[in-house]
Amino acid sequence: MKKIILVVAAVALVAVAGIAIFAIRRPSRTPSGNDQPDQGGGKPLAAVLPADSEYPAVGACVEPGDENVVRVEVNQDVPSPRCQKMTAKQRLVIKNKTSEPLSLWFGDKKEYVFSVAANGEYAISQPVGELLAPRVHVLHGSPYEGPAVWLLDVATPYLYRFSDYPAPDAYTGPRANVDFETSPAAAKIVGPRIIDGLTYGPNFAGHYTVIEWGCGASCQMHAIVDAKTGAIVEYSLGSAFSLQYRLDSRLLVANPPLYLDELSEAPAGVAVEYYEMKDGRLNLLARQARGEGSSMVCIQVITRAKSTLTGEEKDFPTPCAVPFGWEPMAAPTPGSGGILPYDSGVQGKVILGPNCPVQREPPDPACADKPYVTAVQVIAADSPSSAPFAIAETDQEGNFRVMLPPGEYGLQPVGGNPFPRCETQTIAIEPGALHEVRLSCDTGIR
């Protein structure tokens, strides 16, 4: 009986040992495209790797988005994308889409080296900001090269995530014609730009098209049109450093941190602005000063403002809610913490004449110069006439007013073809002063 027990015990020990040996010797499974990527990294680094260059050789780079993980692909021809922007807290995953194992590395001296199996993935374990210094790094490889990685020096955290504002599925139906009845002023001021921009199709919040054009140095204006209905949602949304938006998200960011933080010093008064597209309206969520991790606090007082592009007037819930490209029509009370408008600018009158073929004695009141209802383009010095800094509409008496920062400008009333022909007048705006002008347009009557 004891012999039987000993034999059984011996067999059990051999079986356990065999399982243990098999477990130790079993080779690790090569990751495939459906497996979790390898985790790890190259040799520990004493310091982050210096950048290879300030800007990528390939030109345009893909924006980083707000996901925690950014994925790139290495192919037999060119990587996809060829250049990828990233923020410091994001992690990089490399997909090998070739049938050969890859050796990849950052740094000219192969300071950080790793391997990726054929058709496998590799995830760098730490955030890229702990590995790479800001600016552009080339992911070298053998036998195939990887993409360039542009690490952005973003000091201002995003207050909102694009993924938290999902949009409906992208609209692929027929595009509606622009419905200018939803915004008659847009037809007069920016109608051709809107019509041209709609040819690109939806690019925001599922079925909206964002259209951008320049309005001078560090100045862009935007229109937003519903591609399904043709309704104009916005036509005078301003920015100093463009917009960031996505087709699959209802979030839109003006002067986004990833652009604003690239500057050594942001212009005064420029802030990050977050908007949500909801129920066919673009609603301001918050304004954020550069480098701050929270939204700006502002007094809760309704503020009436005027668009420097179109002259449209609108009420905003607070002074902080007045977007770039709009000027408050009355400054908040001292000590309120609101954002003050420019305290300088120009005002004047546009007149039209002559209105009779010959002068009469005594003068005929019917022949006197008349107010001209038109738009006055304000063109900053050294800027092309096709990119006005602001546009002011005259009232029925020909009067206009626009607040501007100090500097030199040309004032050009919009005339006809060939008449009325309007003069261009050059002015210099002094700090704290309101310049007075009188602009003339020639009817051509002789």
C-alpha positions in Angstrom: 0.0 0.0 0.0 2.8 2.4 0.9 4.5 1.6 -2.4 1.4 2.6 -4.3 1.1 5.9 -2.4 4.8 6.6 -3.1 4.4 5.9 -6.8 1.3 8.1 -7.1 3.1 10.9 -5.3 6.1 10.6 -7.5 4.0 10.8 -10.6 2.2 13.9 -9.3 5.5 15.6 -8.6 6.8 14.8 -12.1 3.5 16.2 -13.6 3.8 19.4 -11.5 7.4 19.8 -12.5 6.6 19.3 -16.1 3.9 21.9 -16.0 6.3 24.3 -14.3 9.0 23.7 -16.8 6.6 24.1 -19.7 5.4 27.4 -18.2 8.9 28.7 -17.9 10.0 27.6 -21.4 6.8 28.6 -23.2 7.7 31.5 -25.6 5.9 34.8 -25.2 3.2 35.3 -27.8 4.1 37.8 -30.6 1.5 40.6 -30.5 -0.7 40.9 -33.5 -2.9 43.8 -34.6 -5.7 42.5 -32.4 -3.6 42.1 -29.3 -2.7 44.6 -26.6 0.5 46.5 -27.6 3.8 45.7 -25.9 4.4 47.9 -23.0 7.8 49.2 -22.2 10.5 51.5 -23.3 14.2 51.7 -24.1 17.0 52.3 -21.7 16.1 54.7 -18.9 17.1 58.2 -19.8 18.8 60.7 -17.4 17.1 63.6 -19.2 14.6 64.2 -22.0 16.0 64.0 -25.5 16.7 67.3 -27.3 14.6 68.0 -30.4 16.0 67.3 -33.8 14.6 70.5 -35.3 12.2 73.4 -34.6 9.8 72.5 -37.4 9.1 69.4 -39.4 10.6 68.9 -42.9 7.3 67.4 -44.2 5.3 70.5 -43.6 1.8 70.1 -42.1 1.3 67.9 -39.0 -1.8 66.1 -37.7 -3.3 67.9 -34.7 -3.1 66.0 -31.4 -6.7 65.8 -30.3 -7.5 65.3 -26.7 -7.3 61.5 -26.3 -4.7 60.1 -23.9 -3.2 57.8 -26.5 -2.0 58.8 -30.0 -1.5 56.1 -32.6 0.8 56.2 -35.6 1.6 53.6 -38.3 4.8 52.6 -40.0 4.3 51.3 -43.6 6.6 50.1 -46.3 6.3 53.4 -48.2 5.6 56.4 -45.9 4.4 56.5 -42.3 0.8 57.5 -41.4 0.7 60.3 -40.6 4.1 61.7 -41.8 4.0 64.1 -38.9 2.0 63.9 -35.6 1.6 66.6 -33.0 1.4 65.5 -29.4 1.1 67.1 -26.0 3.3 66.2 -23.0 0.8 64.0 -21.2 -0.2 61.9 -24.2 1.3 58.4 -24.8 2.5 57.1 -28.2 1.5 53.8 -29.7 3.3 52.6 -32.9 1.7 50.2 -35.2 3.9 48.1 -37.5 1.9 47.5 -40.7 4.7 45.7 -42.4 5.5 42.0 -42.5 9.0 42.5 -41.0 10.0 43.2 -37.4 11.1 46.8 -36.9 13.8 48.5 -34.9 12.9 52.1 -34.0 14.6 54.8 -32.0 14.6 58.4 -31.0 17.8 60.4 -31.0 20.8 60.5 -33.4 22.8 58.3 -31.1 19.9 55.8 -30.6 19.4 57.0 -27.0 15.9 55.4 -26.9 15.6 52.1 -28.9 12.7 49.6 -29.1 11.5 46.8 -31.4 8.0 46.2 -32.9 7.0 42.8 -34.1 5.7 42.3 -37.7 2.1 43.4 -37.8 2.4 44.3 -34.1 2.0 47.3 -31.9 4.3 48.9 -29.3 3.2 51.4 -26.6 5.8 53.6 -25.0 5.1 53.3 -21.3 5.6 56.9 -20.2 4.1 60.1 -21.4 6.1 61.6 -24.3 6.8 64.7 -22.2 9.0 62.5 -19.9 10.9 61.3 -22.9 11.1 64.1 -25.4 11.8 67.8 -25.2 9.4 70.2 -27.0 9.5 70.6 -30.8 10.2 68.0 -33.5 11.7 64.5 -33.1 12.2 62.0 -35.9 11.3 58.4 -35.2 14.1 56.7 -37.0 13.8 53.0 -38.0 15.2 50.0 -39.8 14.2 48.8 -42.3 11.5 51.5 -42.5 11.3 55.0 -41.0 8.6 56.2 -38.6 6.9 59.6 -38.5 8.1 62.9 -37.1 6.6 63.6 -33.7 6.1 67.3 -32.8 5.8 67.7 -29.0 3.9 70.9 -28.3 4.9 73.1 -25.4 1.3 73.5 -24.1 1.2 75.3 -20.7 -2.5 76.0 -20.8 -4.6 72.9 -20.1 -7.8 72.4 -22.0 -10.9 73.0 -19.9 -13.1 70.8 -22.1 -12.6 67.7 -24.1 -13.9 67.2 -27.6 -14.9 63.6 -26.8 -17.2 64.9 -24.1 -19.3 66.7 -26.7 -20.1 64.0 -29.3 -21.9 65.0 -32.5 -24.4 63.1 -34.6 -23.1 61.0 -37.5 -21.5 63.0 -40.3 -24.1 64.3 -42.8 -23.6 62.9 -46.3 -26.7 64.1 -48.0 -27.2 66.9 -50.5 -25.9 70.3 -49.4 -28.6 73.0 -49.0 -28.2 76.4 -50.6 -27.3 79.2 -48.2 -30.5 80.6 -46.6 -29.6 84.3 -46.4 -33.0 85.0 -45.0 -31.7 83.6 -41.7 -29.1 86.4 -41.6 -29.7 89.2 -44.2 -26.7 91.1 -42.9 -24.4 88.2 -43.8 -25.5 88.4 -47.5 -24.3 92.0 -47.8 -21.1 91.6 -45.9 -19.7 88.1 -46.4 -22.1 86.4 -48.8 -19.6 85.3 -51.5 -17.2 84.0 -48.9 -20.0 81.8 -47.4 -21.0 80.5 -50.8 -17.5 79.6 -51.7 -16.7 77.9 -48.3 -19.7 75.6 -48.5 -18.2 73.7 -51.3 -15.9 71.9 -48.8 -18.9 70.3 -47.0 -19.4 69.6 -43.3 -16.4 69.8 -41.0 -17.9 70.5 -37.6 -20.5 69.0 -35.3 -21.8 66.5 -37.8 -23.5 68.7 -40.3 -22.1 72.2 -40.0 -19.4 73.9 -42.2 -17.0 76.4 -40.6 -15.6 78.9 -43.1 -12.6 81.1 -42.3 -11.0 84.2 -43.9 -8.4 86.6 -42.9 -9.0 90.1 -41.6 -5.5 91.4 -41.0 -2.5 90.4 -38.9 -3.5 87.9 -36.2 -7.1 88.2 -37.2 -9.5 85.7 -38.6 -13.3 85.8 -39.1 -15.5 82.8 -39.4 -19.0 81.9 -40.5 -20.8 78.7 -39.6 -23.5 77.3 -41.8 -25.8 74.3 -41.5 -25.1 72.1 -44.5 -28.5 70.4 -44.1 -30.7 73.5 -44.0 -28.5 76.3 -45.3 -29.2 78.3 -42.1 -26.4 80.7 -41.1 -25.5 80.2 -37.4 -22.7 82.7 -37.2 -21.0 85.0 -39.7 -18.8 87.2 -37.5 -17.0 84.8 -35.1 -13.5 86.2 -34.6 -10.2 84.8 -33.5 -6.6 85.9 -33.2 -5.1 82.4 -33.7 -7.7 80.4 -35.6 -10.1 77.7 -34.4 -9.9 74.1 -33.4 -13.0 71.9 -34.1 -13.9 68.4 -35.3 -16.6 66.8 -37.4 -17.4 64.3 -34.6 -17.7 66.9 -31.8 -19.9 69.8 -30.9 -17.0 71.6 -29.1 -15.3 74.5 -30.8 -12.2 76.3 -29.4 -11.1 79.7 -30.5 -7.5 80.6 -29.9 -6.8 77.1 -28.7 -4.0 76.4 -26.2 -2.0 74.4 -28.7 -1.7 77.4 -30.9 -1.6 80.2 -28.3 1.1 78.5 -26.2 3.4 78.4 -29.2 3.9 82.1 -28.9 6.5 83.6 -26.6 4.0 86.2 -25.5 0.3 86.3 -26.3 -1.2 89.6 -27.4 -3.1 91.5 -24.8 -6.8 90.7 -24.5 -6.6 87.3 -26.4 -8.0 84.4 -24.5 -9.0 80.8 -25.2 -12.8 80.7 -25.9 -14.8 77.4 -25.7 -18.1 77.1 -27.5 -20.7 74.4 -27.7 -23.0 73.9 -30.7 -26.4 73.0 -29.3 -29.9 73.2 -30.8 -28.6 75.2 -33.8 -26.9 77.8 -31.7 -23.2 78.4 -30.8 -23.1 78.9 -27.0 -20.0 80.3 -25.2 -19.0 77.9 -22.4 -16.0 79.8 -20.9 -13.1 82.1 -21.6 -9.6 81.1 -20.3 -6.6 83.3 -19.9 -3.3 81.8 -21.2 -1.5 79.6 -18.7 -4.6 79.3 -16.4 -6.3 76.1 -15.5 -9.7 77.5 -14.9 -12.1 79.8 -16.7 -12.1 83.6 -16.2 -14.3 85.0 -13.5 -16.5 87.9 -14.7 -19.2 90.1 -13.3 -22.7 89.0 -14.3 -24.0 92.0 -16.2 -25.5 92.0 -19.6 -23.1 93.7 -22.0 -24.1 95.1 -25.4 -21.4 94.7 -28.1 -21.0 95.5 -31.7 -19.2 93.4 -34.4 -16.2 95.2 -35.8 -16.8 93.3 -39.1 -20.5 93.8 -39.7 -21.7 96.5 -37.3 -24.3 94.1 -35.8 -25.2 94.7 -32.2 -26.0 91.9 -29.7 -26.4 91.4 -26.0 -24.0 89.1 -24.1 -24.6 87.8 -20.6 -21.2 89.1 -19.2 -18.3 91.3 -20.5 -16.2 88.1 -20.6 -18.7 86.5 -23.0 -18.0 89.2 -25.7 -16.0 87.2 -28.3 -12.9 88.4 -30.2 -14.0 90.6 -33.1 -16.7 92.3 -31.0 -16.4 95.5 -29.1 -18.4 96.4 -25.9 -20.5 99.5 -26.6 -20.1 100.6 -23.0 -17.3 99.8 -20.7 -18.2 98.0 -17.5 -18.2 100.1 -14.3 -14.8 100.6 -12.7 -13.7 97.8 -10.5 -16.2 95.4 -12.0 -13.5 93.1 -13.3 -14.9 93.2 -16.8 -12.9 93.3 -20.0 -12.5 96.9 -21.2 -12.8 97.8 -25.0 -10.2 99.9 -26.8 -10.4 103.5 -25.6 -9.4 104.8 -29.0 -10.9 104.7 -32.5 -12.4 106.7 -35.3 -15.8 108.2 -36.0 -17.2 110.2 -38.9 -19.5 110.7 -41.7 -19.7 109.5 -45.4 -21.2 111.9 -47.8 -22.3 111.5 -51.5 -22.1 114.2 -54.1 -22.5 116.1 -56.4 -26.2 115.4 -56.8 -26.9 117.9 -59.6 -25.1 118.4 -62.9 -24.4 122.1 -62.3 -24.1 124.4 -59.3 -26.9 126.8 -58.8 -27.1 130.2 -57.2 -28.5 130.4 -54.7 -27.6 126.8 -53.8 -30.5 124.3 -54.3 -30.9 122.2 -51.1 -31.8 119.3 -53.3 -28.3 119.4 -54.8 -26.5 119.4 -51.4 -24.2 116.5 -50.5 -26.2 113.6 -49.0 -25.4 111.0 -46.4 -24.2 107.7 -48.0 -25.4 104.4 -46.4 -22.5 102.0 -47.0 -19.8 100.1 -45.3 -16.4 101.5 -44.4 -13.4 99.2 -44.5 -10.7 99.8 -41.9 -7.4 98.6 -43.3 -4.4 98.4 -41.1 -1.1 99.8 -42.4 0.9 97.3 -44.6 -2.2 95.0 -44.9 -3.8 94.2 -48.2 -7.1 95.9 -49.0 -8.7 92.4 -49.3 -8.1 91.8 -45.6 -9.7 94.7 -43.6 -9.0 94.9 -39.9 -12.7 95.9 -39.4 -15.8 96.9 -41.3 -18.1 99.6 -40.0 -21.6 100.2 -41.4 -23.0 103.7 -41.6 -26.4 104.6 -40.3 -29.1 106.4 -42.3 -27.3 109.7 -41.7 -24.0 108.4 -43.0 -22.4 108.2 -39.5 -20.1 105.5 -38.3 -17.9 104.7 -35.4 -15.5 101.9 -34.6 -13.1 101.4 -31.7 -9.5 100.5 -32.7 -6.1 100.0 -31.1 -3.6 102.8 -31.8 -1.9 102.7 -35.1 -2.2 103.8 -38.8 -5.2 102.8 -40.9 -6.7 103.4 -44.2 -10.5 104.2 -44.4 -12.2 103.0 -47.6 -15.9 103.4 -48.0 -17.4 100.7 -50.3 -18.6 102.4 -53.5 -20.0 101.1 -56.8 -18.7 100.1 -60.2 -17.8 102.6 -61.6 -19.7 105.0 -59.4 -20.0 106.1 -56.6 -16.2 106.3 -56.4 -15.0 106.8 -52.8 -11.8 108.3 -51.6 -9.4 106.4 -49.3 -8.3 108.4 -46.3 -5.2 107.5 -44.2 -5.4 108.3 -40.5 -3.3 107.8 -37.3 -5.1 106.7 -34.2 -3.6 108.0 -31.0 -4.0 106.2 -27.6 -7.1 107.3 -25.8 -8.3 109.5 -28.7 -11.3 109.3 -31.0 -10.3 110.5 -34.5 -12.9 112.5 -36.5 -13.1 112.1 -40.3 -15.3 113.1 -43.2 -15.2 110.7 -46.2 -16.5 111.6 -49.7 -17.9 109.5 -52.5 -18.2 110.9 -56.0 -21.5 110.2 -57.8 -20.0 110.9 -61.2 -22.8 113.5 -62.0 -21.4 116.4 -63.9 
